[in-house]
Amino acid sequence: MTPRAGFDPEDRATTIFAAIGDPVRRGILDALSEAPYLTLTNIATRFPQSRQAVTKHVNVLERAGLVTITSVGRERHVALVPESLRDATAWLAEIGKEWDARLAALEQYLSESSDSNMPEQ
């Protein structure tokens, strides 16, 4: 598959989509959307993976800018950064506009084609 023109692997939206491509990471984001923050231990109890595996997932989310991690004593608090999804949302909106335009052009073409193929009465 050829990358789209302008594809940039360092692009923020690319990083975000890579991070949310994993179901465990999406589950972590879902859990964080319901609380101002969760500790790593609390997050780990929600998944069948080890705490270390969950920590790796949280670190991927942090590198993508989707969460922040703050040390409070011996605990690490993880909080969602909802505004970080704007880049990905903007990319999806742009792709949606492109497809809407393509589908409208196809609909117009099919409409004109079927009209020209109708027998004269």
C-alpha positions in Angstrom: 0.0 0.0 0.0 1.4 3.4 -1.0 1.3 6.0 1.7 -0.9 9.0 1.1 0.8 12.1 -0.3 2.1 14.1 2.7 2.3 11.1 5.0 4.7 11.9 7.8 5.5 9.1 10.3 6.5 11.8 12.8 3.1 13.4 12.4 1.2 13.8 15.7 -2.0 12.1 14.4 0.1 9.1 13.2 1.6 8.8 16.7 -1.9 9.0 18.3 -3.4 6.4 16.0 -0.5 4.1 16.6 -1.1 4.5 20.4 -4.8 3.9 20.3 -4.5 1.0 17.9 -4.1 -1.4 20.8 -7.3 -2.5 22.6 -5.6 -2.4 26.0 -4.5 1.2 25.5 -8.1 2.1 24.4 -9.4 0.4 27.5 -7.0 2.5 29.6 -8.2 5.6 28.0 -11.8 4.6 28.6 -11.1 4.0 32.3 -9.4 7.4 32.5 -12.3 9.1 30.8 -14.4 8.2 33.9 -12.0 9.6 36.6 -9.8 12.6 36.9 -6.8 10.3 37.4 -6.1 6.7 38.3 -3.0 5.2 39.8 -1.0 2.7 37.8 -1.9 0.0 40.3 -5.6 0.8 39.9 -5.3 0.7 36.1 -3.4 -2.6 36.2 -6.2 -4.3 38.3 -8.6 -3.7 35.4 -6.7 -5.8 32.9 -5.5 -9.4 32.8 -1.9 -8.2 31.9 0.8 -7.8 34.5 1.4 -4.4 36.1 4.6 -4.1 34.1 2.8 -4.7 30.8 0.1 -2.1 31.7 2.9 0.3 32.6 4.4 -0.1 29.1 1.0 0.6 27.6 0.6 3.7 29.7 4.1 4.9 28.7 3.1 4.6 25.0 0.1 6.7 25.7 2.3 9.2 27.5 4.7 9.4 24.6 1.7 10.1 22.3 0.6 12.9 24.6 -2.7 11.2 25.5 -2.0 10.9 29.2 0.2 12.6 31.8 2.0 10.7 34.6 2.6 12.4 37.9 4.5 10.9 40.8 2.8 11.5 44.1 4.9 9.9 46.8 5.3 6.3 45.8 2.3 6.3 43.5 2.2 7.3 39.9 -1.0 9.1 38.9 -2.2 8.8 35.3 -4.5 11.5 33.9 -6.2 11.7 30.5 -5.2 14.7 28.2 -8.4 14.9 26.1 -7.3 17.9 24.0 -4.5 15.7 22.6 -7.0 13.9 20.4 -7.6 17.1 18.4 -4.9 16.2 15.8 -6.4 12.8 15.2 -9.9 14.2 15.1 -8.9 16.9 12.6 -7.3 14.3 10.4 -10.4 12.2 10.4 -12.6 15.2 9.6 -10.3 16.0 6.6 -10.5 12.5 5.3 -14.3 12.5 5.8 -14.6 15.7 3.8 -12.6 14.1 1.0 -14.8 11.0 0.9 -18.0 13.1 1.1 -16.8 15.0 -2.0 -15.9 11.8 -3.8 -19.2 10.2 -3.0 -21.1 13.3 -4.1 -19.2 13.3 -7.4 -20.0 9.6 -7.9 -23.7 10.1 -7.1 -23.8 13.0 -9.6 -22.0 10.9 -12.3 -24.4 7.9 -11.7 -27.4 10.2 -11.8 -26.3 11.8 -15.1 -25.3 8.4 -16.6 -28.7 6.9 -15.8 -30.5 9.9 -17.2 -28.6 9.7 -20.5 -29.3 6.0 -20.8 -33.1 6.3 -20.4 -35.0 5.8 -23.7 -36.8 8.8 -25.1 -40.5 8.7 -24.8 
